[in-house]
């Protein structure tokens, strides 16, 4: 699947295996970045050229996944917990669906940030704010200040499809010719 996607982007990939590095993160060929996610039923791959994306993060969670609301305080900030428990959302109708969407979105964020930052984030290091097509993630100011380049906010797209919640984010490429505060294009 990843090999096919690389070929579609112009890589001369034969039947190659994508090796994994720290924390199981895929190691992409030079010039490419991407993310892989899987559930018991399916595998997703997102790949892009480094000329366009510094990093990509995706996650898939089956809506049938057995998840307990007991994990709520571990993964959700107080603002997110309020939305999960009491929010009204046309797409994510139940607290359980909203919990899975928050979990999936944070997993996508972690996958996008890991290749650039190489530090583990906690679930409370990002707060999600619901937007029409997903979430805006606001990183904890201490975390955001420690990153180079600084990435204070990320957009996460969330899609419900065929019994699954899919979350995806990207970090735009860094333009070294711009001032540090303006480098993300």
C-alpha positions in Angstrom: 0.0 0.0 0.0 2.8 2.5 1.0 4.8 1.4 -2.0 1.9 2.1 -4.4 1.4 5.5 -2.8 5.1 6.4 -3.2 4.9 5.4 -6.9 1.9 7.6 -7.4 4.0 10.5 -6.1 6.8 9.7 -8.5 9.1 7.6 -6.4 10.7 4.7 -8.2 9.6 2.4 -5.4 9.7 -1.3 -6.2 8.2 -3.7 -3.7 10.0 -2.1 -0.8 9.3 -2.4 2.9 9.0 0.8 4.9 11.3 0.3 7.9 10.3 1.6 11.3 12.4 3.6 13.8 11.8 5.1 17.2 8.4 4.4 18.7 7.5 2.4 15.5 7.4 5.5 13.3 7.8 4.8 9.6 11.1 5.8 8.0 10.2 7.2 4.6 12.5 7.5 1.6 14.3 10.8 1.1 12.0 13.5 0.0 8.9 12.0 1.4 7.0 12.0 4.7 3.9 10.2 5.8 1.9 8.3 8.4 0.4 4.9 8.8 -2.5 3.8 11.0 -4.4 0.5 11.3 -7.3 -1.1 13.1 -8.4 -4.7 13.2 -10.2 -4.1 9.9 -8.2 -1.7 7.8 -4.9 0.1 7.1 -4.5 3.7 6.1 -1.4 5.3 4.6 -0.9 9.0 3.9 2.2 10.1 2.1 3.4 13.5 0.8 6.4 15.2 -0.6 8.7 17.0 1.8 8.6 20.0 -0.5 5.0 20.4 0.6 4.7 18.8 4.1 7.2 18.8 7.0 5.1 15.9 8.5 1.8 14.1 8.3 -0.2 12.3 11.0 -3.2 10.1 10.6 -5.2 7.8 12.9 -8.2 5.5 12.5 -10.4 4.2 15.2 -13.3 1.8 14.6 -16.5 3.1 16.1 -17.2 -0.4 17.3 -13.9 -0.3 19.4 -14.5 -1.2 23.0 -13.5 2.0 24.8 -14.5 2.9 28.3 -15.4 6.4 29.3 -13.1 5.8 32.3 -10.2 6.9 30.1 -11.8 10.4 29.8 -9.7 12.2 32.4 -6.5 10.6 31.2 -6.8 11.8 27.6 -9.1 14.8 27.7 -8.5 18.3 29.1 -11.3 19.8 31.1 -12.6 21.8 28.1 -12.6 18.6 26.0 -14.3 16.6 28.8 -17.1 19.1 28.9 -17.6 18.9 25.1 -17.4 15.1 25.2 -19.9 14.7 28.0 -22.4 17.5 27.2 -21.7 18.7 23.6 -24.2 18.7 20.8 -22.6 17.7 17.5 -24.4 16.6 14.3 -21.6 14.4 13.2 -20.3 13.0 16.6 -23.6 12.3 18.3 -22.7 10.3 21.4 -20.1 10.9 24.1 -18.4 7.7 23.1 -18.0 8.9 19.5 -16.7 12.3 20.7 -14.2 10.5 23.0 -13.0 8.4 20.1 -12.6 11.5 17.9 -10.6 13.3 20.6 -8.4 10.2 21.1 -7.9 9.7 17.3 -7.1 13.4 16.8 -4.5 13.4 19.5 -2.9 10.3 18.1 -2.7 12.0 14.7 -1.0 15.0 16.3 1.5 12.8 18.1 2.3 11.0 14.8 2.8 14.3 13.0 5.0 15.9 15.7 7.2 12.9 16.5 9.4 12.9 13.3 10.1 16.6 13.8 10.4 16.9 17.5 11.4 13.4 18.8 9.7 14.0 22.2 6.7 12.2 23.6 3.7 14.4 24.2 1.1 13.7 26.8 -2.6 13.8 26.0 -3.0 17.1 28.0 -0.2 18.8 26.0 -2.8 19.7 23.3 -6.3 21.1 23.8 -8.8 20.4 21.0 -11.4 23.0 19.9 -14.2 21.7 17.7 -14.3 23.2 14.2 -16.7 22.4 11.4 -14.4 19.8 9.7 -12.6 18.6 12.8 -10.5 20.3 15.5 -8.0 23.0 16.0 -5.3 21.8 18.4 -3.8 24.4 20.6 -0.5 23.2 22.1 0.4 23.8 25.7 2.5 27.1 25.6 5.5 25.4 27.3 5.4 22.6 24.7 5.0 25.0 21.8 7.8 27.3 22.9 10.2 24.3 23.1 9.6 23.3 19.5 11.7 24.3 16.6 10.0 25.4 14.5 7.3 26.7 16.7 3.9 25.0 16.1 1.4 26.6 18.4 -1.7 25.3 16.5 -2.6 22.5 14.2 -5.8 21.8 12.2 -7.1 18.2 12.4 -9.6 16.9 9.9 -12.0 14.3 11.3 -14.1 12.1 9.0 -16.6 9.4 9.9 -16.6 6.8 7.2 -17.9 3.2 7.0 -18.0 2.7 10.8 -14.6 4.4 11.5 -13.4 7.7 12.8 -10.4 9.0 10.8 -8.3 11.9 11.9 -5.6 13.6 9.8 -3.2 16.5 10.2 -0.2 17.9 8.5 2.6 20.3 9.4 3.5 22.5 6.4 7.1 22.5 5.2 9.5 24.9 6.9 10.7 27.8 4.8 14.2 28.6 6.1 14.4 31.9 4.2 11.6 33.4 6.4 11.9 34.8 9.9 11.6 32.1 12.6 8.1 33.3 13.6 6.9 33.1 10.0 8.7 29.9 8.8 5.7 27.6 8.4 4.3 28.0 5.0 
